[in-house]
Amino acid sequence: MKKNKIIYWIFTILFAGFMIFSSIPDILITPEAATFMKDLLGYPLYILPFLGWAKTLGVIAILIPRYPRLKEWAYAGLFFDLLGATYSMISVSKGRADWLFMLLPIALGILSYVYMRKISNRAAVTPSFA
């Protein structure tokens, strides 16, 4: 049980770190984020702060120890964000190097979610003698 919790927190912190560091330029609408979103992907700039705040709230939700249903929704939202970003990059990309990096945060998110489920299923089965 303790091993699963340690593995869960390692993957979760790495995943949360990746997502929070990718949300900050979106919230601040940095020139790099604006150029990437508008010129390369072709999306309107008003979507940047929304995506940034949504990612930030998702990270907060997965780091809070309780509220399992909220965590499920947060994982789903963050995964859809990564999936959409990967699809967008594949659509405009000329080679694999542009979008292949996206497999790292997707893998971290999946591993974090799998270990969260392992811990929560074990906690639900284990009787509490308080």
C-alpha positions in Angstrom: 0.0 0.0 0.0 2.7 2.4 1.0 4.6 1.7 -2.3 1.5 2.5 -4.3 1.1 5.8 -2.5 4.7 6.8 -3.1 4.4 5.9 -6.8 1.1 7.7 -7.0 2.5 10.9 -5.5 5.6 10.8 -7.7 3.5 10.5 -10.9 0.9 13.0 -9.7 3.5 15.7 -8.7 5.3 15.3 -12.1 1.9 15.5 -14.0 0.7 18.4 -11.9 4.0 20.2 -12.4 3.9 19.8 -16.1 0.2 21.0 -16.3 0.8 24.0 -14.0 3.9 25.1 -15.8 2.0 24.9 -19.1 -0.9 26.9 -17.7 1.0 29.9 -16.5 1.9 31.2 -20.0 -1.7 30.7 -21.1 -3.0 32.7 -18.1 -0.5 35.5 -18.7 -0.9 35.4 -22.5 2.8 35.5 -23.1 4.0 36.4 -26.6 5.3 32.8 -27.1 2.0 31.3 -26.1 0.0 33.8 -28.2 2.2 33.2 -31.3 1.9 29.4 -30.9 -1.8 29.4 -30.3 -2.8 32.0 -33.0 -0.2 31.7 -35.7 0.7 28.1 -35.6 -2.5 26.4 -34.4 -4.9 29.0 -35.7 -7.0 29.3 -32.5 -8.3 32.7 -31.2 -6.4 34.3 -28.3 -9.4 34.5 -26.0 -9.1 30.7 -25.4 -5.7 31.0 -23.8 -6.7 32.3 -20.3 -9.7 29.9 -20.2 -7.4 26.9 -20.9 -4.8 28.2 -18.4 -7.3 28.6 -15.6 -9.0 25.3 -16.4 -5.7 23.5 -16.2 -4.8 25.3 -12.9 -8.2 24.3 -11.3 -7.7 20.8 -12.6 -4.3 20.6 -10.9 -5.7 21.9 -7.7 -8.4 19.3 -7.8 -6.1 16.3 -8.3 -3.8 17.5 -5.5 -6.6 17.8 -2.9 -6.7 14.5 -0.9 -10.5 14.2 -0.9 -13.4 14.6 -3.3 -12.9 11.5 -5.5 -15.6 12.6 -8.0 -14.0 16.0 -8.5 -10.7 14.2 -9.1 -12.3 12.0 -11.8 -13.6 15.1 -13.6 -10.3 16.9 -13.2 -8.3 13.9 -14.7 -10.8 13.7 -17.6 -10.5 17.5 -18.3 -6.7 17.5 -18.2 -6.6 14.4 -20.4 -9.0 16.0 -22.9 -6.8 19.1 -22.9 -3.7 17.0 -23.6 -5.5 15.0 -26.2 -6.8 18.1 -28.0 -3.3 19.7 -27.9 -1.7 16.6 -29.3 -4.3 16.4 -32.1 -3.9 20.1 -32.9 -0.1 19.6 -33.1 -0.4 16.6 -35.3 -2.7 18.5 -37.6 -0.3 21.3 -38.3 3.0 19.4 -37.8 5.3 18.3 -40.5 7.1 15.7 -38.4 6.9 13.6 -35.3 9.3 15.6 -33.2 6.7 18.4 -32.7 4.0 16.3 -31.1 5.9 13.2 -29.8 6.8 15.1 -26.7 3.1 15.2 -25.7 3.3 11.5 -25.0 5.2 12.3 -21.8 2.5 14.3 -20.0 -0.2 11.9 -21.3 1.7 8.9 -19.9 2.3 10.8 -16.5 -1.5 11.6 -16.4 -2.5 8.0 -17.1 -0.1 6.6 -14.5 -1.2 9.1 -11.9 -4.8 8.2 -12.6 -4.1 4.4 -12.5 -2.4 4.6 -9.1 -5.0 7.0 -7.8 -7.6 4.3 -8.6 -5.4 1.6 -7.0 -5.2 3.6 -3.8 -8.9 4.5 -3.7 -10.1 1.0 -4.5 -7.8 -0.5 -1.8 -9.1 2.2 0.7 -12.7 1.3 -0.2 -12.1 -2.4 0.4 -10.0 -2.1 3.6 -12.3 -1.8 6.7 -11.8 1.1 8.9 -11.6 0.4 12.7 -11.7 3.8 14.2 
